[in-house]
Amino acid sequence: MIKLKIKSGDTVKVIAGDHKGAEGKVLRVLREKNKAVVEGVNFVSKHTKPSAKNPQGGIVKKEAPIHISNIALIDPKTKSATRVGSKVEGDKKVRVSKKSNQVL
């Protein structure tokens, strides 16, 4: 399992696939599958049976995971997609934007 450079709560942009150009916040990161769930991106229709929680049942729209390689972190300074590096500041390792060289 590789170390992922994207964390939940980050704002990302989709750089490949059907939803290319879409932006959203990362809701969940699935490390074992190298995927992330991004808010408002990659909706799928899930058919649900009637249950106590949802007595009506029916079709529910929800976000599906998207592969980590298809998303890029958005640099808060330049407001564009950037690669992520890391450097040691003091005794802490921090993530750094490759475009603006600013700590994320």
C-alpha positions as a printed Julia matrix, in Angstrom:
104×3 Matrix{Float64}:
   0.0    0.0     0.0
   1.47   3.35   -1.05
   1.31   6.57    0.92
  -1.4    8.81   -0.48
  -0.86  12.55   -0.78
  -4.57  13.37   -0.49
  -6.45  13.51    2.81
 -10.13  13.83    3.63
 -11.15  17.48    3.77
  -8.84  18.52    0.89
 -10.29  20.38   -2.09
  -9.47  18.5    -5.28
 -10.04  18.74   -9.04
 -10.82  15.77  -11.29
  -8.12  15.68  -14.0
  -9.25  12.6   -15.97
 -12.37  10.59  -16.75
 -16.06  11.37  -17.22
 -16.09  14.1   -14.58
 -12.95  15.91  -15.77
 -12.84  19.52  -14.57
 -15.18  19.0   -11.6
 -14.06  20.21   -8.18
 -15.11  19.09   -4.73
 -14.09  18.24   -1.2
 -12.75  14.79   -0.33
 -15.24  13.06    1.97
 -13.4    9.77    2.47
 -10.14   8.16    1.39
 -10.06   4.39    0.8
  -6.34   3.63    1.19
  -6.54  -0.1     0.48
  -8.19   0.55   -2.92
  -6.29   3.8    -3.76
  -9.62   5.61   -4.17
 -11.33   8.67   -2.73
 -14.96   9.78   -2.47
 -15.32  13.38   -3.7
 -18.35  15.53   -2.86
 -20.62  16.1    -5.88
 -18.54  13.95   -8.27
 -19.19  10.48   -9.77
 -22.82  10.0    -8.73
 -24.3    6.51   -9.1
 -27.91   5.36   -8.74
 -28.34   2.75   -6.03
 -31.57   0.79   -5.84
 -32.69   0.3    -2.24
 -35.28  -2.07   -0.84
 -37.88  -0.69    1.55
 -36.65  -0.97    5.15
 -37.42   0.42    8.58
 -35.0    3.28    7.95
 -36.31   3.97    4.43
 -39.92   2.66    4.21
 -40.38   3.98    0.65
 -37.3    2.34   -0.91
 -36.5    3.43   -4.45
 -33.48   4.85   -6.21
 -30.89   6.79   -4.19
 -28.14   8.9    -5.78
 -24.78   8.72   -3.99
 -21.11   9.47   -4.67
 -18.95   6.54   -5.74
 -15.17   6.36   -5.19
 -12.85   7.75   -7.87
  -9.24   6.61   -8.37
  -6.56   8.73   -6.69
  -4.62   9.08   -9.97
  -7.6   10.91  -11.51
  -7.68  13.72   -8.94
  -5.24  16.53   -8.11
  -5.07  18.75   -5.06
  -6.02  22.41   -5.56
  -3.39  24.93   -4.43
  -5.1   27.51   -2.17
  -2.81  30.31   -3.44
  -3.0   29.81   -7.23
  -6.46  28.12   -7.22
  -5.23  25.52   -9.73
  -4.36  21.83   -9.62
  -0.92  21.07   -8.23
   1.33  18.15   -7.41
   2.22  17.54   -3.78
   5.66  17.18   -2.27
   6.88  17.11    1.31
   9.56  18.73    3.39
  10.6   18.76    7.03
   9.91  21.96    8.97
  11.43  21.8    12.44
  10.56  18.31   13.61
   7.38  17.91   11.51
   6.96  16.62    7.98
   4.56  18.87    6.02
   2.9   18.71    2.6
   4.06  21.34    0.11
   2.53  22.56   -3.16
   4.88  22.05   -6.12
   3.43  25.13   -7.92
   3.66  27.79   -5.22
   6.05  26.01   -2.82
   3.61  26.83   -0.02
   2.73  24.57    2.94
  -0.68  22.93    2.53
